[in-house]
Amino acid sequence: MRTQRIIVVYEDGPSSPSALAAENATGVVRVRDISQLDGALVEIVGDEPMESVLARLRAQPGVRSAQPDASMRVSPIRGPAIRP
């Protein structure tokens, strides 16, 4: 599972000067705001490894958290058939 998108939660919301400064400092591009989280979905530009970008984002003033945006697939649970 390789993703180049990160969900970032900001202390003062995605429109704050500190949010914009954090994005500029780390070189990510905002995809969309996530108002329910006071955050945004951002995308990595270039070939920098995910862990490196995450570490730099988390170190920025005004960033509460940063996590990879990953989708997961769940296999159905197989069990005994229920018959009437």
N, C-alpha and C positions, 0 to 999 in steps of 0.2 A: 504494500500500500504506500504509494508515493504521492504526496500532495505538496502543492506549492502555495497553499492558502493557509492563513492564520486568523483565528478569532482573537481579537484584542479587546480587553475591557479596560476602560479608562476611568480614572478617579473622578474627573469632571465632565465626562461625556465625550462623544466623538467630535463635537464641534469646538471643543476647547483649544486654546492656543498650545497647551502642552501635548494634546493628542496630535495635532498637526506637526509640531516640532519633533515628536517621537517618530512619526512616519517619515518625515524628511531626513532625520538623522540615520535611519536604518535603511533607507532606499526602497521601502515597500510602497505599493500603490493600492489605494483604497478601492475596493470593489463595490461595497455598499455599507451603509450604517445598519447597526442592529440596535435599535432604540430600546428594546426590552432589556438589554444587558448594559446599556450605556457604553456600547462598544462598536466595533466595526469589523468587517471581513476585509482582510488585506491580502495582497498577493506578492510573492517574492519576484523581483525582477532580476534576471541574471542567474548565475550558476552557484551562488553562495549556498552552502548546506543549510538545511532547515534548522538544525540545532544551533548553528552560529547566529542565524537571524533571530531565533527565539531568545537566545541569551542576550543579545544586544537590545531587543525590544523590552525584555523584562527589566533591564537595567535603566531604562529611560524614566525620567521623572514624570509622574502622572499616569504611568501604566500600572494597573492593578494586577492584570494577568495576561498571558499570551499562550495560546494552545493551538496545535495544528488542527485544521478543519478536516476531519477524516470521516469518511462514511464507512460503516461497517456492514458486513453481510452476515446474516445469521442463518445457519442451516436449520431446517425444520427438525424438530425433535420427533424421532420415530419411536413409537411404542406399540404395544399390542393393540390390535384392532378391537373396537368395541362393537359387539354385535348384540342386537336385541334378542 
